[in-house]
Amino acid sequence: MKRQFPEPWRPRTIPRLVDLLLAGAALLLLAPLFAALALLVLCNDGRPVFFSQTRVGRHGARFRIWKFRTMRTGSAGIMVTAAHDTRITHVGKLLRKFKLDELPQLLNVLRGEMSLVGPRPEVPEYVQPGAPIWHAVLQVQPGITDLASLIYRNEEEILANSQDPETTYRNQVLPAKLMLNLAYLRSRSIRSDFKLILLTIRYVLFPRKVDPDWICRTFRAEAGRND
């Protein structure tokens, strides 16, 4: 018998207007940084500056997610990225370390395709819309940051230690992140969303200070973590 998950719980989330105001303000304040990062990418590996990819959003709707490009143009390979991946450019390593490559997703927020906080959207190849857990997670708007992203901030290092990073991601990391998403969404509140945003900013500035155990205790999500 398939495991069943609760229907959408209608959590209290950051209102769309607040999403728009915060994303718009961030884009204005970070405009000089955007320009500097774009110039770095351009000087390091040429065009294009941005990378876009199809992702699965709320209710299974597909959209194009935007990032600063961190991999060499024309590079092919597996869809997941492990630490020390030779496809990553020198500037790309810096962007990925501080998650600066994710900043263009503020545009996805303005377009209504994403929220500031919500489960990270996956590529269609990894999504199983018929699975109960996916059905539950896809009821909410995907986001730039979420609890699973903070706890698995060292995901690339985890995958680097695997002989088959894609299988490890599909069979171990992704299921654990989905369970964390469910654990967070069941008790989600506006306060917890803002706490996630502040922690995300903190760990962008100080990535070495990430403490997954402390984050789990803080959000009472220990049960959703894959030990």
Secondary structure, 3 states (H helix, E strand, C coil): CCCCCCCCCCCCCCCHHHHHHHHHHHHHHCHHHHHHHHHHHHHHHCCCCEEEEEEECHHHCEEEEEEECCECCCCCCCCCCCCCCCCECHHHHHHHHCCHHHCCHHHHHHCCCCEEECCCCECHHHCCCCCHHHHHHCCCCCEEECHHHHHCCCHHHHHHCCCCHHHHHHHHHHHHHHHHHHHHHHCCCHHHHHHHHHHHHHHHHCHHHCCHHHHHHHHCCHHHCCC
